[in-house]
Amino acid sequence: MTDLLSDLKTKYRNGGIVIQLIFINVGIFIITSLIQLVLYLFNLNTGFVPYITSLPAELSQLGQRPWSLITYMFMHSGIFHLFFNMIILYWFGQFFLNFFSAKHLRGLYIFGGLVGGAFFIAAFHIFPIFKSSLAYANLIGASAAVLAIMIAIAYKAPNQSVRLLLVGSIKLKYLALIIIAIDLLTITSDNPGGHIAHLGGAFGGYLFAAGLSKGWDFTHWINIILDIPLNLYTGYKKQVERRKQKLKVVKNKNYSKRAADYNYNTSKKASSQEIDLILDKIKESGYANLTEEEKKKLFDAGK
């Protein structure tokens, strides 16, 4: 188990922004599913987790849980909902990095999700058809964020062809138009809020790509905010490393000082013993019987 966690941690660190976003989505899905399982087994309210993480259309509910503007785009209603979103994120996320940076992808994921959420909330307040469902309408899923990434690529490289399963090669501009048309035509389905959020995400992707071509980066402020905790963590790690290095240097200095003191005391003790032997020899046979080396040592000790 420890090896598995270590391997996953390594893959997360080295996988790049696309893999990291997939890891976050999958990890949140697993954790929330386990929480709901425990609640179910103890006959408790399993709807608690979706309630606090989904984005409400009603503004008073949004005021009670403002974090849902972010959390909703990492939540999914089931394994297939998660699977298809992550497959699209992986395909188009890797493609996105051919034209934009990893920070742009990170920022656009959040930006697209925010614009999609804003479209969802606005639609339920503007159109009378949604008035009856306003109080209990909620939104979850990464679709708006993922669609923003797809549309940004379609704007940047409209004539680039991609090969889709069962479809074949199709240019990105046509793929984008088809997806937008499908969402428009299916607003009358049983998930109108989801399709409206998709359109919002698509608009967010367009704003990003079109703005960046004119020198406006709509993700810049998001990346500044996201970098704050990362910079704090990096600074903390550097500070800990400096402390460890300082302690190591001090330890080495103390060790060197102790070693020098030990060598000095050992040498002094040996010299003292040698002088004692020379003095005993003088007592027994006189100074004249000392060798030249013994006389020199006695002279040096006397100094």
C-alpha positions in Angstrom: 0.0 0.0 0.0 2.9 2.3 0.9 4.6 1.6 -2.5 1.3 2.3 -4.3 0.9 5.7 -2.6 4.5 6.5 -3.3 4.2 5.6 -6.9 1.0 7.6 -7.3 2.7 10.6 -5.6 5.7 10.3 -8.0 3.4 10.1 -11.1 1.4 13.1 -9.8 4.6 15.2 -9.4 6.1 14.2 -12.8 2.9 13.9 -14.8 2.4 17.5 -15.8 -0.7 19.7 -15.4 -3.1 17.5 -17.4 -2.3 14.4 -15.3 -2.5 16.4 -12.1 -5.9 17.7 -12.9 -7.1 14.2 -13.7 -5.6 12.9 -10.5 -7.4 15.7 -8.5 -10.8 14.9 -10.2 -10.4 11.1 -9.7 -9.1 11.5 -6.1 -12.0 13.7 -5.2 -14.5 11.3 -6.8 -13.0 8.4 -4.8 -13.0 10.2 -1.5 -16.5 11.6 -1.8 -17.8 8.2 -3.0 -16.3 6.6 0.1 -17.8 9.2 2.4 -21.2 8.6 0.8 -20.8 4.9 1.2 -20.1 5.3 5.0 -23.1 7.6 5.3 -25.2 5.0 3.5 -24.1 2.1 5.7 -24.9 4.1 8.8 -28.3 5.1 7.4 -27.3 8.8 7.3 -28.0 11.5 4.7 -25.9 10.6 1.6 -27.0 13.8 -0.2 -24.9 15.9 2.2 -21.7 15.7 0.1 -23.4 16.7 -3.2 -25.3 19.4 -1.4 -22.2 21.2 0.0 -20.0 20.8 -3.2 -22.5 21.4 -6.0 -23.2 24.9 -7.4 -26.7 26.2 -6.6 -28.6 28.4 -9.0 -30.3 30.2 -6.2 -28.2 33.2 -5.0 -29.1 33.0 -1.3 -27.8 29.3 -1.3 -24.7 30.4 -3.1 -24.1 32.9 -0.4 -24.2 30.1 2.1 -21.7 28.0 0.3 -19.6 30.3 -2.0 -16.8 27.7 -2.3 -19.1 25.7 -4.6 -18.1 28.0 -7.4 -14.9 26.0 -7.4 -15.8 22.7 -5.9 -18.6 21.9 -8.4 -16.1 21.7 -11.3 -14.2 18.8 -9.6 -17.4 16.8 -8.7 -19.1 14.1 -10.9 -22.4 12.3 -10.6 -21.1 8.9 -11.5 -18.2 6.9 -12.9 -19.2 7.4 -16.6 -19.6 11.1 -16.1 -16.1 11.2 -14.6 -14.6 8.9 -17.3 -15.8 10.8 -20.3 -14.8 14.2 -18.9 -11.3 12.9 -18.0 -10.8 11.3 -21.4 -11.6 14.6 -23.2 -9.5 16.5 -20.7 -6.5 14.1 -21.4 -6.9 14.3 -25.2 -7.4 18.0 -25.6 -5.3 18.9 -22.6 -2.2 17.4 -24.3 -3.1 19.1 -27.5 -3.6 22.4 -25.7 0.0 22.3 -24.4 1.2 22.5 -28.0 0.0 26.0 -28.3 -0.3 27.3 -24.7 1.6 26.9 -21.4 0.8 24.6 -18.5 -0.2 27.7 -16.4 -2.6 28.7 -19.1 -4.3 25.3 -19.0 -4.5 25.4 -15.2 -6.0 28.9 -15.2 -8.4 28.2 -18.1 -9.8 25.1 -16.4 -10.8 27.3 -13.5 -11.8 30.3 -15.7 -14.0 28.1 -18.0 -15.6 26.5 -14.9 -16.4 29.9 -13.5 -17.9 31.3 -16.7 -19.9 28.1 -17.1 -21.2 28.5 -13.5 -22.1 32.1 -14.2 -24.1 31.1 -17.3 -25.9 28.5 -15.2 -26.9 30.9 -12.5 -27.8 33.7 -14.9 -30.0 31.5 -17.0 -32.0 30.3 -14.0 -32.7 33.9 -13.0 -33.4 35.3 -16.5 -35.6 32.7 -18.2 -39.1 32.2 -16.7 -39.1 28.5 -17.7 -36.6 27.8 -14.9 -38.4 29.8 -12.2 -40.1 26.8 -10.7 -36.9 24.8 -10.4 -34.6 27.7 -9.2 -34.7 26.7 -5.5 -33.3 23.2 -6.1 -31.3 23.5 -9.3 -27.6 22.5 -8.7 -24.6 22.0 -11.0 -21.7 19.5 -10.9 -19.1 18.3 -13.4 -15.9 19.4 -15.1 -17.7 19.6 -18.5 -17.6 23.5 -18.7 -14.0 23.6 -17.7 -13.0 20.9 -20.2 -15.0 22.5 -23.0 -13.3 25.8 -22.5 -10.0 24.0 -23.2 -11.4 22.4 -26.3 -12.8 25.6 -27.7 -9.5 27.5 -27.0 -7.7 25.0 -29.2 -10.3 25.3 -31.9 -9.9 29.0 -32.0 -6.1 28.8 -32.0 -5.9 26.0 -34.7 -9.3 25.9 -36.4 -8.1 23.9 -39.4 -6.2 21.3 -37.4 -7.7 17.8 -37.9 -8.3 15.4 -35.1 -9.3 11.7 -35.4 -12.3 10.6 -33.4 -13.5 7.1 -32.7 -16.3 6.1 -35.0 -16.2 9.5 -36.7 -12.8 9.7 -38.4 -10.9 12.9 -39.1 -12.6 16.2 -38.5 -11.3 19.8 -38.3 -11.4 21.4 -34.9 -13.6 24.3 -36.0 -16.3 21.9 -37.2 -16.0 19.9 -34.0 -16.5 23.0 -31.9 -19.5 24.1 -33.9 -21.1 20.6 -33.6 -20.6 20.5 -29.8 -22.0 24.0 -29.4 -25.0 23.1 -31.6 -25.7 20.0 -29.6 -25.7 21.9 -26.3 -28.0 24.5 -27.8 -30.5 22.0 -29.1 -30.5 19.9 -25.9 -31.3 22.7 -23.5 -34.9 21.4 -23.6 -33.7 18.0 -22.3 -33.9 16.9 -18.6 -30.5 18.6 -17.9 -30.9 22.2 -19.2 -28.6 23.7 -16.6 -25.7 21.4 -17.6 -26.0 22.3 -21.3 -26.2 26.0 -20.5 -23.0 25.6 -18.3 -21.3 23.9 -21.3 -22.1 26.9 -23.5 -20.6 29.2 -20.8 -17.5 27.1 -20.7 -17.2 27.3 -24.4 -17.6 31.1 -24.2 -14.8 31.2 -21.6 -12.5 29.2 -23.9 -13.2 31.7 -26.7 -12.6 34.7 -24.4 -9.3 33.3 -23.3 -8.0 32.4 -26.8 -9.3 35.6 -28.5 -8.1 37.8 -25.6 -4.6 36.2 -25.5 -4.2 36.8 -29.2 -4.6 40.5 -28.4 -2.4 40.5 -25.3 -5.2 40.0 -22.7 -4.8 37.0 -20.4 -8.0 36.3 -18.6 -6.3 33.5 -16.6 -3.6 35.8 -15.2 -5.4 36.7 -12.0 -6.4 33.1 -11.4 -2.8 32.0 -11.7 -1.7 34.7 -9.3 -4.1 33.4 -6.7 -3.2 29.8 -7.3 0.5 30.6 -7.0 0.1 32.1 -3.5 -0.1 28.8 -1.6 2.4 27.2 -4.0 4.9 30.0 -3.3 4.3 29.8 0.4 4.9 26.0 0.3 8.0 26.4 -1.8 9.4 29.2 0.5 8.7 27.0 3.5 10.6 24.0 2.0 13.5 26.3 1.1 13.6 27.7 4.7 13.5 24.1 6.2 16.4 23.1 3.8 18.4 26.2 4.8 17.9 25.3 8.5 19.0 21.8 7.9 22.1 23.0 6.0 22.9 25.5 8.8 22.6 22.8 11.5 24.8 20.5 9.4 27.5 23.2 9.1 27.4 24.0 12.8 27.6 20.3 13.6 30.6 19.9 11.4 32.3 22.9 12.9 31.7 21.6 16.4 32.9 18.2 15.5 36.1 19.7 14.0 36.7 21.8 17.1 36.2 18.8 19.4 38.6 16.8 17.2 41.2 19.5 17.3 40.9 19.8 21.1 41.2 16.1 21.4 44.3 15.9 19.2 45.9 18.8 21.1 45.2 17.3 24.6 46.5 13.9 23.4 49.7 15.4 22.1 50.2 17.5 25.2 49.8 14.5 27.4 52.3 12.4 25.4 54.8 15.3 25.6 54.4 15.6 29.3 55.0 11.9 29.9 58.2 12.1 27.8 59.6 15.0 29.8 58.9 13.1 33.0 60.9 10.2 31.8 63.8 12.6 30.9 63.7 14.2 34.4 63.8 10.7 36.0 66.9 9.9 33.9 68.6 13.1 35.1 68.0 12.0 38.7 69.5 8.6 38.1 72.5 9.4 35.9 72.8 13.1 35.6 72.3 15.7 32.8 75.5 14.8 31.1 74.2 11.3 30.1 71.2 12.7 28.1 71.3 12.4 24.4 71.2 15.5 22.2 67.6 14.8 21.2 66.5 14.5 24.9 68.4 17.7 25.8 66.5 19.5 22.9 63.1 18.2 24.1 63.9 19.4 27.6 65.0 22.8 26.3 61.9 23.1 24.2 59.7 22.2 27.2 61.4 24.7 29.3 60.6 27.5 26.9 
